[in-house]
Every structure is written in structure tokens, then in C-alpha cells.
Amino acid sequence: QVRLVESGGGLVQAGGSLRLSCEASGRSFKDYTMEWFRQPPGKEREFVAAVSQSESTYYSTSARGRFTISRDNAKNLVYLQMNNLEPDDTAIYSCAADEADLAMAVAMEEPDFWGQGTQVTVSS
């Protein structure tokens, strides 16, 4: 199985940037679709971005144009670069791994493995 550990969260002013990292351990990291989800305070968890084994990407409407997901298979790392942050981006951000391909992973939103999450707080 895969173990995922997020880092890089923190406090930032509106308009600023953060880069989140997700370190994976276990077998066949390169064969998983990797995703980022977030859960704002008092709200349900929502999809943010996904990257396939071949590095195709897909973004939520709120993330598209501001966030960039990427992966480095040689280092077992996934990143989420977040620019032009807004207070509504405040949430716990979680990394996830899915055995399904990109299209199925995005459609089902049922990853096989989850990280613990990292807090992102954006002040106005």
C-alpha cells in the first residue's frame, strides 16, 4: 500500500502563494493517479486537482488558472503550487492516491489512500 505525508501549509495573505508537497512511500507510486482534495471549515471535502501517471492534469473550476499540480516519479513527490490565494481557499488540504486512471479517478472521487492533511489559512 501507499503512505502519503503532506507538508508546506501555513498562513499567507490574500494574493500570496504556497507550494504544498506530498511524499509517497510504498510500491508502484508511478502507477497511481494522484489527487489533491480540500475541506474548508464547516464544509464538505471537495476535489481540487489530479495528475495521471502520464502527467495529464485536471482541475476544479476554482483551481483552474491559479493552481498547478505536478509529480516527480523519481522522487515519489506530488506538488500543488497555489497562486493568487483567496480567503475562500482556507482549508485542510489532503493528498490522495488512486489506482484508477485519471478519468475514472475524477469521476468517482474515491481514492484508495489518503494523507493526514496540511492546514492552509489565507487572511484578507
Buried (B, 14 or more C-beta within 10 A) or exposed (E): EBEBEBEBBEEBEEEBEBEBBBBBEEEEBEEBBBBBBBBBEEEEBBBBBBBBBEEEBBBBEBBEEBBBBBBEBEEBBBBBBBEEBEEEBBBBBBBBBBBBBBEEBBEEBEBBBBBEBBEBBBEE
